[in-house]
């Protein structure tokens, strides 16, 4: 049943008109500034400042210890089990059960914030992978040669991220179509499903194939992590080239080979690294660094997106906007009219509308790709290449809209966790004396509007700059690069306009108390 039928409505006023218009003006100004930067000449992106955190003795010492990851995973496993128990055995009223708010308001927002600064931090502490690894290795951290797994190779046809894309779409359908976010029991069942689909591949396939190819959270965070202000890399790739044993890839007595088949000597992005720290332990030449770096470093490198990554980028943009749309009054009007016109029930009409909203941004982007190709008058550049090459600028837009949208949930609803800490199951407990608290939102709504506006403008600024870099990398001719940049800016401005328009609408919040 639709979540609006399960919950009391709690609508939050949208961004005021003056802030909406000021944000659009700021985006227009940024567009002009960035175009001027690229008119002046080509921009180099090969060298960037960085600081290796492994130069700090304490951090390096901790990362080299076998129990390090387990100690980080244990709190996550505890919270995961708490969510499962609360969802299955606690009250069914979501506002009195800790499972929904801890999962959908705290975790889902927290993971996006963590990605911006620490990349794949979630993968390091993932409770699903922790439990799967402990079962597979029949231990917590000791290195074992024989593990409980068939060690079959992942099927060649599935060595892409299309399965993860499908799971992401399915999760969104369940979340918004069935109202999983408002059902403690459904939240628990979904957690059990995620654990199951992590354990099963672990005992069938080699290493952590599921994490590399199929985990929807890992693949979403993998693309977002290209924006992160941190990276795990080889200190000197010449040392990697001279290395005969490739311990980071194959493993040794000190640790396992890279579970996602990454080789440090070739790794140039954060996408598939899961920050397990095994390479830090196994490298006999101390050639691994964990660097702080400028934001979006991976996105401005001369790295061509793959087709599956390009499609996921578009799906991420579509579904983040879709989340926002479903919380506005317009969504109910759209779904109701569609159902009445086609004589369909709620779920079929919801599914059709969701499919349309996933496809429409992709079709618009395809149209812009076709226009870019036509404007360049270069027959030797396939349309597919143009379509794929320019998807990276979409990622900052999706990421910062995701942050802006979820910041409202976190800052307006996050405080509701305080009474639930004392009574997590809705059993009239008062463990810490906070059960009767009724705390106000952490930040006023007017301040949140400014935060959202700033986030969306920043996201557009990064997207516009990356679009210029991609144009330069794709076309040697400065005029062609400039034309493609302008066309990309029009598409990005359209996406930013829609994002701001959604922020301008009243939002129906996820929880009610």
C-alpha positions as CSV (number, residue, x, y, z in Angstrom):
1,X,0.0,0.0,0.0
2,X,1.2,3.5,-0.8
3,X,3.1,5.1,2.1
4,X,0.7,8.1,2.1
5,X,-2.0,5.6,3.2
6,X,0.2,4.2,6.0
7,X,1.4,7.5,7.5
8,X,0.0,10.7,8.7
9,X,1.1,13.4,6.2
10,X,3.7,15.8,7.4
11,X,4.4,18.4,4.7
12,X,7.4,20.8,4.8
13,X,7.2,24.1,3.0
14,X,9.4,24.3,-0.1
15,X,12.2,26.8,-0.9
16,X,10.9,30.3,-1.3
17,X,10.7,32.0,-4.7
18,X,13.4,34.5,-4.1
19,X,15.9,31.8,-3.1
20,X,14.9,29.7,-6.1
21,X,15.5,32.7,-8.5
22,X,18.8,33.6,-6.7
23,X,20.0,30.0,-7.1
24,X,19.2,30.1,-10.8
25,X,21.1,33.4,-11.2
26,X,24.1,31.9,-9.4
27,X,24.1,28.9,-11.7
28,X,23.9,31.2,-14.7
29,X,26.8,33.3,-13.4
30,X,28.8,30.2,-12.8
31,X,28.2,29.0,-16.3
32,X,29.7,32.3,-17.7
33,X,32.7,32.2,-15.4
34,X,33.5,28.5,-16.3
35,X,33.1,29.2,-20.0
36,X,35.6,32.1,-19.7
37,X,38.1,29.8,-17.9
38,X,38.0,27.3,-20.8
39,X,38.0,30.0,-23.5
40,X,41.4,31.1,-22.2
41,X,43.0,27.7,-23.0
42,X,43.2,24.1,-22.2
43,X,43.2,23.0,-18.6
44,X,45.6,20.4,-17.2
45,X,44.4,17.9,-14.6
46,X,47.3,15.4,-14.3
47,X,48.9,16.8,-11.2
48,X,47.0,17.6,-8.0
49,X,48.0,18.2,-4.3
50,X,47.6,15.3,-1.9
51,X,48.6,14.2,1.6
52,X,49.2,10.6,2.5
53,X,47.4,9.8,5.8
54,X,49.6,6.6,6.1
55,X,52.5,8.9,6.9
56,X,50.8,9.3,10.3
57,X,52.3,6.4,12.4
58,X,49.1,5.7,14.3
59,X,46.9,5.4,11.2
60,X,49.5,3.2,9.4
61,X,49.9,1.0,12.5
62,X,46.1,0.4,12.8
63,X,45.6,-0.2,9.1
64,X,48.4,-2.9,9.1
65,X,46.7,-4.9,11.9
66,X,44.5,-7.8,10.9
67,X,41.7,-7.0,13.4
68,X,41.4,-3.4,12.0
69,X,38.5,-3.9,9.6
70,X,36.7,-6.3,12.0
71,X,36.8,-3.7,14.8
72,X,35.2,-1.1,12.4
73,X,32.6,-3.7,11.2
74,X,31.4,-4.8,14.6
75,X,29.4,-1.6,15.5
76,X,27.8,-1.8,12.0
77,X,26.9,-5.4,12.5
78,X,25.4,-4.6,15.9
79,X,23.2,-1.8,14.4
80,X,22.2,-4.0,11.5
81,X,21.0,-6.8,13.9
82,X,19.2,-4.2,16.0
83,X,17.4,-3.0,12.9
84,X,16.4,-6.6,12.0
85,X,15.2,-7.4,15.5
86,X,13.3,-4.1,15.9
87,X,11.7,-4.5,12.5
88,X,10.6,-8.1,13.1
89,X,9.6,-7.9,16.8
90,X,9.1,-4.3,17.6
91,X,5.9,-2.2,17.2
92,X,4.5,-1.9,13.7
93,X,4.0,1.8,14.1
94,X,7.1,3.3,12.3
95,X,7.3,6.4,14.4
96,X,7.8,4.3,17.5
97,X,10.3,1.8,16.0
98,X,14.0,2.5,15.5
99,X,14.3,0.5,12.3
100,X,12.9,2.9,9.7
101,X,14.5,6.1,10.9
102,X,17.9,4.5,11.6
103,X,17.9,2.9,8.1
104,X,16.3,5.5,5.8
105,X,17.0,8.8,7.6
106,X,20.3,8.3,9.4
107,X,22.1,5.5,7.4
108,X,21.0,6.5,3.9
109,X,21.9,10.1,4.4
110,X,25.1,9.4,6.4
111,X,26.5,7.1,3.7
112,X,26.2,9.8,1.1
113,X,27.9,12.4,3.3
114,X,30.7,9.8,4.1
115,X,31.3,9.2,0.4
116,X,32.0,12.9,-0.3
117,X,34.9,12.8,2.2
118,X,36.0,9.2,2.7
119,X,34.9,7.5,-0.5
120,X,34.0,3.9,0.0
121,X,34.0,4.0,3.8
122,X,30.7,2.1,3.8
123,X,32.3,-0.9,2.1
124,X,35.0,-0.9,4.8
125,X,32.4,-1.2,7.5
126,X,29.6,-3.0,5.6
127,X,27.8,-5.4,8.0
128,X,26.5,-7.6,5.1
129,X,30.0,-8.2,3.8
130,X,31.3,-8.6,7.3
131,X,28.9,-11.5,8.1
132,X,29.5,-13.1,4.7
133,X,33.3,-12.9,5.1
134,X,33.1,-14.4,8.6
135,X,31.0,-17.3,7.4
136,X,33.2,-17.8,4.3
137,X,36.5,-17.7,6.3
138,X,35.1,-19.3,9.5
139,X,36.8,-16.6,11.5
140,X,37.0,-12.9,12.2
141,X,40.4,-11.8,10.8
142,X,42.9,-14.6,10.6
143,X,44.3,-15.2,7.1
144,X,43.2,-18.7,5.9
145,X,44.2,-20.4,2.7
146,X,41.1,-22.7,2.7
147,X,37.8,-20.9,2.9
148,X,34.2,-22.0,2.7
149,X,33.5,-21.2,-0.9
150,X,33.3,-23.0,-4.3
151,X,35.5,-20.2,-5.7
152,X,33.8,-20.3,-9.1
153,X,34.6,-17.4,-11.5
154,X,31.9,-14.8,-11.9
155,X,30.0,-15.4,-15.2
156,X,31.6,-13.4,-18.0
157,X,28.3,-12.1,-19.2
158,X,27.7,-10.6,-15.8
159,X,31.1,-8.9,-15.5
160,X,29.5,-5.5,-15.7
161,X,27.2,-3.5,-13.3
162,X,23.9,-4.0,-15.1
163,X,22.7,-6.4,-12.4
164,X,23.5,-3.7,-9.8
165,X,21.5,-1.2,-11.9
166,X,18.5,-3.6,-12.0
167,X,18.7,-4.1,-8.2
168,X,18.9,-0.3,-7.7
169,X,15.7,0.2,-9.7
170,X,14.0,-2.7,-7.9
171,X,14.9,-1.2,-4.5
172,X,13.5,2.2,-5.5
173,X,10.3,0.5,-6.7
174,X,9.9,-1.3,-3.4
175,X,10.9,1.7,-1.4
176,X,8.5,4.1,-3.0
177,X,5.9,1.8,-4.5
178,X,5.3,-0.4,-1.4
179,X,6.3,2.2,1.2
180,X,9.1,0.0,2.6
181,X,10.6,3.1,4.3
182,X,7.5,3.4,6.5
183,X,7.2,-0.3,7.5
184,X,9.6,-1.6,10.2
185,X,8.9,-5.2,9.2
186,X,9.5,-4.5,5.5
187,X,12.7,-2.7,6.4
188,X,13.9,-5.7,8.3
189,X,13.0,-8.1,5.5
190,X,14.8,-6.0,3.0
191,X,17.9,-6.1,5.3
192,X,17.7,-9.9,5.4
193,X,17.4,-10.0,1.6
194,X,20.5,-7.8,1.3
195,X,22.4,-10.1,3.7
196,X,21.3,-13.2,1.8
197,X,22.3,-11.9,-1.6
198,X,25.7,-11.1,-0.2
199,X,26.3,-14.4,1.5
200,X,25.1,-16.6,-1.3
201,X,27.6,-15.3,-3.9
202,X,30.4,-15.4,-1.3
203,X,30.1,-19.1,-0.9
204,X,29.7,-19.7,-4.7
205,X,32.0,-17.3,-6.4
206,X,35.7,-16.3,-5.9
207,X,36.7,-13.5,-3.7
208,X,34.0,-10.7,-3.4
209,X,32.7,-10.8,-7.0
210,X,29.3,-9.7,-5.8
211,X,30.8,-6.5,-4.3
212,X,32.5,-5.6,-7.6
213,X,29.7,-6.4,-10.0
214,X,26.3,-6.6,-8.3
215,X,26.0,-4.8,-5.0
216,X,23.7,-1.8,-5.7
217,X,25.0,0.2,-2.7
218,X,28.6,-0.5,-3.7
219,X,28.2,0.5,-7.3
220,X,26.3,3.7,-6.5
221,X,28.9,4.6,-3.9
222,X,31.6,3.6,-6.4
223,X,30.6,6.2,-8.9
224,X,29.9,8.8,-6.3
225,X,33.3,8.0,-4.7
226,X,35.0,9.4,-7.8
227,X,34.1,12.8,-6.3
228,X,35.6,12.0,-2.9
229,X,38.4,13.9,-1.3
230,X,40.3,10.8,-0.5
231,X,41.9,7.9,-2.5
232,X,43.8,4.7,-2.0
233,X,46.6,4.4,-4.6
234,X,50.1,3.1,-5.2
235,X,52.8,5.6,-4.1
236,X,55.0,4.8,-7.1
237,X,53.7,2.9,-10.0
238,X,57.2,2.1,-11.2
239,X,57.7,0.0,-8.0
240,X,54.4,-1.8,-9.0
241,X,55.7,-2.4,-12.5
242,X,59.0,-3.9,-11.1
243,X,57.1,-6.1,-8.6
244,X,57.2,-9.8,-9.6
245,X,54.9,-11.2,-6.9
246,X,51.9,-8.8,-7.2
247,X,51.1,-9.5,-3.5
248,X,48.3,-6.8,-3.5
249,X,46.5,-8.7,-6.2
250,X,47.4,-12.3,-5.2
251,X,47.7,-12.1,-1.4
252,X,50.3,-13.5,0.9
253,X,50.7,-14.6,4.6
254,X,49.9,-11.1,5.7
255,X,46.6,-10.7,4.0
256,X,44.2,-11.6,1.1
257,X,44.6,-10.6,-2.5
258,X,42.3,-7.7,-3.5
259,X,38.8,-9.0,-3.1
260,X,37.5,-7.0,-6.1
261,X,40.4,-7.9,-8.4
262,X,42.0,-4.4,-8.4
263,X,45.7,-4.1,-9.1
264,X,47.2,-1.0,-7.5
265,X,49.6,-0.6,-10.4
266,X,46.7,0.1,-12.8
267,X,44.1,1.7,-10.4
268,X,43.3,5.3,-11.3
269,X,39.8,5.7,-9.8
270,X,38.0,4.9,-6.5
271,X,35.1,3.0,-8.3
272,X,35.9,-0.6,-7.5
273,X,38.1,-0.3,-4.4
274,X,36.3,-1.3,-1.2
275,X,38.9,0.1,1.2
276,X,39.4,-3.3,2.9
277,X,43.0,-2.3,3.6
278,X,44.3,-5.8,2.5
279,X,46.7,-4.2,0.1
280,X,48.2,-2.1,2.9
281,X,48.9,-5.3,4.8
282,X,50.2,-7.4,1.8
283,X,52.5,-4.9,0.0
284,X,56.1,-5.9,0.9
285,X,57.4,-2.6,-0.4
286,X,55.3,-0.3,1.6
287,X,54.0,1.2,-1.7
288,X,50.4,2.0,-0.7
289,X,49.1,5.4,0.2
290,X,45.8,6.7,1.4
291,X,45.6,10.3,0.3
292,X,43.6,13.4,1.0
293,X,43.1,15.2,-2.3
294,X,40.9,17.8,-4.0
295,X,37.2,16.9,-4.6
296,X,36.3,15.4,-8.0
297,X,39.8,14.4,-8.8
298,X,38.8,11.1,-10.5
299,X,36.2,12.9,-12.6
300,X,38.6,15.2,-14.3
301,X,41.2,12.6,-15.2
302,X,41.5,11.4,-18.8
303,X,39.5,8.2,-18.0
304,X,36.7,7.2,-20.3
305,X,33.5,6.0,-18.7
306,X,32.3,2.5,-19.6
307,X,28.9,1.9,-21.1
308,X,27.4,0.4,-17.9
309,X,28.8,3.2,-15.8
310,X,27.3,5.8,-18.2
311,X,23.9,4.2,-17.9
312,X,24.2,4.0,-14.1
313,X,25.1,7.7,-14.0
314,X,21.9,8.5,-15.8
315,X,19.8,6.1,-13.7
316,X,21.2,7.7,-10.5
317,X,20.2,11.2,-11.7
318,X,16.7,10.0,-12.7
319,X,16.0,8.1,-9.5
320,X,17.3,10.8,-7.2
321,X,15.0,13.3,-8.9
322,X,12.2,10.7,-8.8
323,X,12.6,10.4,-5.0
324,X,12.0,14.1,-4.8
325,X,9.1,14.1,-7.1
326,X,7.2,11.4,-5.2
327,X,7.3,13.6,-2.1
328,X,5.6,16.5,-3.8
329,X,1.8,17.0,-4.2
330,X,2.3,16.7,-8.0
331,X,3.1,13.1,-7.7
332,X,-0.2,12.1,-6.3
333,X,-1.9,14.0,-9.1
334,X,0.2,12.3,-11.7
335,X,-0.3,8.8,-10.4
336,X,-4.0,9.3,-9.8
337,X,-4.7,10.7,-13.3
338,X,-2.5,8.0,-14.9
339,X,-4.4,5.3,-13.1
340,X,-7.8,6.7,-14.0
341,X,-7.0,7.3,-17.6
342,X,-5.6,3.7,-18.1
343,X,-8.0,2.1,-15.6
344,X,-5.0,0.8,-13.6
345,X,-4.5,0.2,-9.9
346,X,-1.9,2.0,-7.8
347,X,1.1,-0.3,-8.4
348,X,0.7,-0.6,-12.2
349,X,0.3,3.1,-12.6
350,X,3.2,3.8,-10.2
351,X,5.4,1.4,-12.2
352,X,4.5,3.0,-15.5
353,X,5.2,6.5,-14.2
354,X,8.5,5.4,-12.6
355,X,9.6,3.8,-15.8
356,X,8.8,7.0,-17.7
357,X,10.7,9.2,-15.3
358,X,13.7,6.8,-15.5
359,X,13.7,6.9,-19.3
360,X,12.9,10.6,-19.9
361,X,16.2,12.1,-18.7
362,X,18.1,9.5,-20.7
363,X,16.2,10.4,-23.8
364,X,16.9,14.1,-23.3
365,X,20.6,13.3,-22.7
366,X,20.6,11.2,-25.9
367,X,19.0,14.1,-27.8
368,X,21.8,16.4,-26.6
369,X,24.4,13.8,-27.5
370,X,23.0,13.6,-31.0
371,X,23.0,17.4,-31.3
372,X,26.6,17.6,-30.1
373,X,27.6,15.0,-32.7
374,X,25.8,16.9,-35.4
375,X,27.3,20.2,-34.4
376,X,30.8,18.8,-34.6
377,X,30.4,17.6,-38.2
378,X,32.9,14.8,-37.6
379,X,31.5,11.6,-39.1
380,X,34.3,9.5,-37.5
381,X,33.0,10.1,-34.0
382,X,30.3,7.5,-33.2
383,X,27.2,8.7,-31.4
384,X,27.7,6.1,-28.8
385,X,31.1,7.5,-27.9
386,X,29.6,11.0,-27.5
387,X,26.8,9.6,-25.4
388,X,29.2,7.7,-23.1
389,X,32.0,10.2,-22.8
390,X,29.9,13.1,-21.3
391,X,28.2,11.2,-18.5
392,X,30.7,12.0,-15.7
393,X,29.5,15.6,-15.3
394,X,26.1,14.2,-14.4
395,X,27.5,12.6,-11.2
396,X,28.1,15.8,-9.2
397,X,24.6,17.0,-10.0
398,X,23.1,13.7,-8.8
399,X,25.3,13.6,-5.8
400,X,24.6,17.1,-4.6
401,X,20.9,16.8,-5.3
402,X,21.0,13.6,-3.3
403,X,22.7,15.5,-0.5
404,X,20.3,18.5,-0.7
405,X,17.2,16.3,-0.6
406,X,18.4,14.0,2.2
407,X,19.8,16.9,4.3
408,X,16.2,18.0,4.8
409,X,15.2,14.6,6.1
410,X,18.3,14.4,8.4
411,X,18.0,17.9,9.8
412,X,14.2,17.9,10.1
413,X,13.7,14.2,11.2
414,X,17.0,13.0,12.6
415,X,16.3,14.3,16.1
416,X,13.5,11.7,16.3
417,X,16.1,9.1,16.9
418,X,16.8,10.5,20.4
419,X,13.6,9.1,22.1
420,X,13.9,5.9,20.2
421,X,17.4,5.2,21.6
422,X,15.6,4.7,25.0
423,X,12.7,2.7,23.5
424,X,13.9,1.1,20.2
425,X,11.2,-1.5,19.9
426,X,8.2,0.6,21.0
427,X,7.8,-1.5,24.2
428,X,7.4,1.5,26.6
429,X,11.0,1.3,27.7
430,X,13.1,4.3,28.9
431,X,16.6,3.0,29.0
432,X,18.4,6.3,28.8
433,X,15.7,8.6,30.1
434,X,15.0,10.1,26.7
435,X,11.8,8.2,25.7
436,X,9.6,11.1,26.6
437,X,11.7,13.7,24.8
438,X,10.2,15.6,21.9
439,X,13.2,17.4,20.5
440,X,12.8,20.1,17.9
441,X,14.5,19.9,14.4
442,X,18.3,20.3,14.5
443,X,18.1,23.3,12.2
444,X,15.3,25.6,11.2
445,X,13.7,25.1,7.8
446,X,14.8,28.5,6.5
447,X,18.5,27.6,7.2
448,X,17.9,24.3,5.4
449,X,16.7,26.1,2.3
450,X,20.0,28.0,2.1
451,X,22.0,24.8,2.7
452,X,20.1,23.1,-0.2
453,X,20.5,26.1,-2.5
454,X,24.3,26.2,-1.8
455,X,24.6,22.4,-2.3
456,X,22.8,22.5,-5.7
457,X,24.9,25.5,-6.9
458,X,28.1,23.8,-5.8
459,X,27.0,20.6,-7.6
460,X,26.3,22.5,-10.8
461,X,29.6,24.3,-10.6
462,X,31.5,21.0,-10.4
463,X,29.4,19.5,-13.2
464,X,30.0,22.5,-15.5
465,X,33.7,22.4,-14.9
466,X,34.0,18.7,-15.4
467,X,31.9,19.1,-18.6
468,X,34.6,21.5,-19.9
469,X,37.4,19.0,-19.0
470,X,35.5,16.2,-20.8
471,X,35.0,18.4,-23.9
472,X,38.7,19.2,-24.0
473,X,39.7,15.6,-23.6
474,X,37.3,14.4,-26.3
475,X,38.2,17.0,-29.0
476,X,41.6,18.3,-29.9
477,X,40.0,21.2,-31.8
478,X,39.3,24.1,-29.3
479,X,36.2,25.3,-31.2
480,X,34.6,21.9,-31.3
481,X,35.4,21.4,-27.6
482,X,33.8,24.8,-26.8
483,X,30.7,24.0,-28.8
484,X,30.2,20.7,-27.0
485,X,30.8,22.4,-23.7
486,X,28.0,24.9,-24.3
487,X,25.6,22.2,-25.3
488,X,26.5,20.2,-22.2
489,X,25.9,23.3,-20.0
490,X,22.4,23.6,-21.5
491,X,21.6,20.0,-20.5
492,X,23.2,20.5,-17.0
493,X,21.3,23.8,-16.5
494,X,18.0,22.0,-17.3
495,X,18.8,19.3,-14.8
496,X,19.7,21.9,-12.2
497,X,16.5,23.8,-12.9
498,X,14.5,20.7,-12.3
499,X,16.4,20.0,-9.0
500,X,15.7,23.5,-7.8
501,X,12.1,23.3,-8.8
502,X,11.7,20.2,-6.8
503,X,13.2,21.9,-3.8
504,X,10.7,24.7,-4.3
505,X,7.8,22.3,-3.7
506,X,6.2,21.2,-0.4
507,X,7.8,17.9,0.7
508,X,5.9,15.1,2.5
509,X,8.3,13.8,5.0
510,X,9.2,10.2,5.7
511,X,8.2,10.0,9.4
512,X,5.5,11.4,11.6
513,X,5.4,11.6,15.4
